[in-house]
Amino acid sequence: MNIEVKVPAVGESISSGILSVWHKKDGEHIRKDDILFTLETDKVSQEVTAPEAGIVRLKAREGDEVKIGQTVAEIAPSVIPPASKTAAKTAPATKPAEPGPVPPPLPVAPSPIPSPSSPAVPSATFSSMAPSTPSAANARAVRKKLSPLRRKIAAQLVMAQHTAAILTTFNECDMGAVMRLRKDLQEVFQQKYGVKLGFMSFFIKAVVDSLQAVPAINSKIDGDDLILNNSFDIGVAVGTERGLIVPVLRDCEKLSFADIETQLVRHAAKAREGKVSLEDLQGGVFTISNGGIYGSLLSTPILNPPQSGILGMHKIQERAVVVDGQIVARPMMYLALSYDHRLVDGKEAVTFLIRVKDCIENPARLLLGA
């Protein structure tokens, strides 16, 4: 009796997804727990494994939108006949044949379920007079469906622009003190904790300190109600091949620098492997986005609803600044705070951003918790 492979439930609010990749071919012999396909939803990407061994028959194409519980494949039980093993052992050795003319290669049959993201290539069995099909690389344009994640990102960004009164305030900070401290501690820190000391942990600590000082930014609007968050769960935007996701670090006020760096490494690895879970993305109260790793000098980040604030970090660049009446070159970074002006006044936003700047320019205070 064939075993049905159904799309598993991946969250309470998710009813469908895109079958983005088949990892096995139609008619292929598979083992139990082999990865069969990847399911992409607007929140997570999940690999689905085979419940049993056998011959797999595919019933959906790559790129199809599939419902939770839908049958996308069947597995026919398959057993290797013992006679074939016996024959292999008892077959008499034969004298190698004399080399002769090499026969032409057999034609390769096309995949039974081609991906809709690229046009099918004619099989070698077709007549040489058959018209050629232009490849996607040579086409002037290629149409394909937006991924669920990209659709979700688009909807979220448009919703944020339409529902919040987004305003951005700017400042800049001197990164010299953090860079010196990081350089002095790096070797000992890495030997003790097994991770590098990065800039992000300083900014997460600075944001927590600033949220504690300006609680209006650690709040959100829910209908006619104001919700004040007492937690400090900070989201860190991570760019992936599928799009931008924002894993959340919980209770950052209780985490050490080593705890933060360890969690950042773990989240980055899960993002690269497509193994971020719904729980990893939910519940953030504030977001940090570092466009500087891509070379961005300045930007206006968009809120991550229903949050009321997002901090944009940017490229560290030596600029001429005045220090004690002298023009000197300093490693400077522009900071941008976008906030919901319905809830946060300009004074509070500027106070928050200056507090972040002060924490970064005096990092010893963060290390000491002062």
Order of alpha helices (4+ residues) and beta strands (2+ residues): beta-beta-beta-beta-beta-beta-beta-beta-alpha-alpha-beta-alpha-alpha-beta-beta-beta-beta-beta-beta-alpha-alpha-beta-beta-beta-beta-alpha-alpha
